[in-house]
Amino acid sequence: MWPGYEYVFNDVLTGWESIAEFLGVSVEDCKLLNEALGMPIQRNSEDIVFALPMELDTWIIAYSDGLEAGKRMGNMDTIKKEGS
């Protein structure tokens, strides 16, 4: 489980704000992470982004070293460079 977020098995995180809160990063950094590292984000027919916490858990474990490095730098520039 990630910073300040409790969820149940079938929760759906809807919108960038919810996803960013789940990850403990800003919305801007969340979008950078998605662009650079391809988070498991989906879009519905109305083009609204959503994600499942369990999928994000799996994804964040795979990229945890990069995320922690970005947090230590104070921004996600490190992540963007790694993902390029």
C-alpha positions in Angstrom: 0.0 0.0 0.0 1.3 3.5 -0.9 1.3 6.8 1.0 -1.9 7.7 2.8 -4.2 5.5 0.7 -6.3 2.6 1.8 -8.1 0.6 -0.8 -10.1 -2.6 -1.2 -9.6 -5.2 -3.8 -12.0 -3.8 -6.4 -11.4 -0.1 -6.0 -10.9 1.9 -9.2 -8.8 5.1 -9.2 -10.5 7.6 -11.5 -8.6 10.6 -12.8 -5.1 11.8 -12.5 -5.6 13.3 -9.1 -6.7 9.9 -7.5 -3.8 8.1 -9.2 -1.3 10.7 -8.2 -2.5 10.6 -4.6 -2.3 6.8 -4.6 1.4 7.0 -5.7 2.2 9.9 -3.4 3.3 12.2 -6.2 2.0 15.4 -7.9 -0.4 15.1 -10.8 2.4 16.5 -13.1 4.8 13.9 -11.9 2.2 11.2 -12.3 1.7 12.2 -15.9 5.5 12.2 -16.4 5.7 8.7 -14.9 3.0 7.5 -17.3 4.7 9.0 -20.3 8.2 7.8 -19.4 7.5 4.4 -17.9 4.1 3.4 -19.2 2.0 3.0 -16.1 -1.0 0.6 -16.3 -3.4 3.4 -17.0 -6.6 2.9 -19.0 -9.1 5.3 -20.6 -12.8 4.8 -20.8 -15.0 5.8 -23.7 -15.2 9.4 -22.5 -11.3 9.5 -22.4 -11.2 9.6 -18.6 -8.1 7.9 -17.2 -8.5 5.2 -14.5 -6.3 2.6 -12.9 -6.6 -0.4 -10.6 -4.6 -0.2 -7.4 -3.4 -3.8 -7.7 -2.0 -3.1 -11.2 -0.3 0.0 -9.9 1.2 -2.0 -7.0 2.7 -4.4 -9.4 3.9 -1.7 -11.7 5.4 0.4 -8.9 7.4 -2.5 -7.5 8.9 -3.0 -11.0 10.0 0.6 -11.1 10.5 1.4 -7.4 14.2 2.2 -7.8 13.5 4.8 -10.4 10.6 6.4 -8.5 12.7 6.6 -5.3 15.5 8.2 -7.2 13.1 10.8 -8.6 11.6 11.6 -5.2 15.1 12.1 -3.8 15.8 14.6 -6.6 12.6 16.4 -5.7 11.1 16.0 -9.2 10.6 13.3 -11.8 13.3 14.6 -14.3 15.3 11.5 -13.4 12.4 9.3 -14.3 11.8 11.1 -17.6 15.5 10.6 -18.6 15.5 6.9 -17.6 12.3 6.3 -19.6 13.6 8.0 -22.8 
